[in-house]
Amino acid sequence: MRGGDKQAFIKDYKGILEEEMAKTGPVEYLRQVRNEMKKVTWPSRQETTVSMIAVFIMVFMASTFLFFADQMIAYLVREIMSIGL
């Protein structure tokens, strides 16, 4: 970027930031939050239940894997440490 281009970019960037970070009062902020919350597509009870079960299964599988990996590493370390005795 040339010097002039760089300065123009910085000026444009600052303008964008100022527009995005315009100050709003608490009432306007809450109004905007409420409007955005209306746009959210919430999952159904069934979707939430299925997702929760999937998470629990994955957590169980990961914890089981890590438990056995830890046991194997501990066994190997004990074996290596006992060689020196």
RAHUBEL-V655430 format. One record per residue. N is the residue number from 1. RES is the residue in one small letter. D_CENTER is the distance of its C-alpha to the mean C-alpha in whole Angstrom. Layout:
N:RES:D_CENTER, N:RES:D_CENTER
This chain:
1:m:34, 2:r:37, 3:g:37, 4:g:38, 5:d:35, 6:k:33, 7:q:34, 8:a:34, 9:f:30, 10:i:30, 11:k:32, 12:d:30, 13:y:26, 14:k:28, 15:g:29, 16:i:26, 17:l:24, 18:e:27, 19:e:27, 20:e:23, 21:m:23, 22:a:26, 23:k:27, 24:t:27, 25:g:29, 26:p:27, 27:v:29, 28:e:28, 29:y:24, 30:l:25, 31:r:26, 32:q:24, 33:v:21, 34:r:23, 35:n:24, 36:e:20, 37:m:20, 38:k:23, 39:k:21, 40:v:18, 41:t:19, 42:w:19, 43:p:19, 44:s:22, 45:r:23, 46:q:24, 47:e:20, 48:t:19, 49:t:21, 50:v:21, 51:s:17, 52:m:17, 53:i:20, 54:a:18, 55:v:15, 56:f:18, 57:i:20, 58:m:18, 59:v:17, 60:f:21, 61:m:21, 62:a:19, 63:s:20, 64:t:24, 65:f:23, 66:l:22, 67:f:25, 68:f:28, 69:a:26, 70:d:27, 71:q:30, 72:m:31, 73:i:30, 74:a:32, 75:y:35, 76:l:35, 77:v:35, 78:r:38, 79:e:40, 80:i:39, 81:m:40, 82:s:43, 83:i:45, 84:g:46, 85:l:48
